[in-house]
């Protein structure tokens, strides 16, 4: 890791302050130049539009880059003094133009912020020797449900030569599901924790935020002992459909995007309704809005118990069968839909986020 990458790894630039501190903006990047060490050297820094900092130290007499300061074993003496002076320049820029973050990877910081918003839990940093390692505890029992840690990549893969440091989030998982979960790229048996109950997810965006959040929700349930939520706050429902009995597409076409459907439970006008289509799809295919509820029923099953009311639903969106299959539903707190039911809060959020 370069001097600049190491120095700024737990901070992010405040782009509003860069120009006020002497940076020049050109084609989205920011450039800075300043003499130091009795004007014998010049620091040249570039900050990309994504916040990546690169730098050079120029020997003013030769106008060539002064590379000895990049050698880690060069300490003390003249070279060490130049390096310390250059670090002083970087410190001034850090203090004036950067804001601190807890973690190196952008995904780690996004997920930390989401956990704080979702569960009202802040990261704790219990190890003085490892300031970049944070843990998250359930509010009801103080048990860990997540830990963001630094680890050598080779300790995850078994490759002794892979000594790059990566950030992972350790999460609790169902022991029966772990053998399948760890087949996913970016997910491994947990480092430094019981591999029968925990997994490690590399936070380099190999695994999407939506999928990481789904794993965190399951980890929180397992650690806290709390069941998944039953009804989403916005009023979302799931209803089943058998393609062998009724052609939903044809119904929407015939009704100009609106169809009548038998009504169960306390569904009301304005609620969202997701239609789960059984085999051969076994997936959520349609998202609809209830436009009218508590109407009379005159459909195919008239006279059967529970078939005395109907509703009219309007098609909002149709999904491909592989977007929300049964595996996705089960991974987010749902199950096979055999009758009208409220949608689990976790599943509703996962659909909205994907």
BELFEN-V945777 format. One line per field, one symbol per residue. ss: DSSP state (@ for helix, = for strand, . for the rest). Layout:
BEGIN
ss->???
END
This chain:
BEGIN
ss->..@@@@@...===.@@@@@@@..===..========....=======.....=======....==.@@@@......@@@@@@@@@@@@@@@@@@@@@===.....@@@@@@@@@@@@@@....=.........====......=========@@@@@.......========..@@@@@@@.....===........=====......@@@@@@@@@@@@@@@@...........======......@@@@@@@...=====.........======.....==============............==========......=@@@@@@.........==..@@@@@@@@@.
END
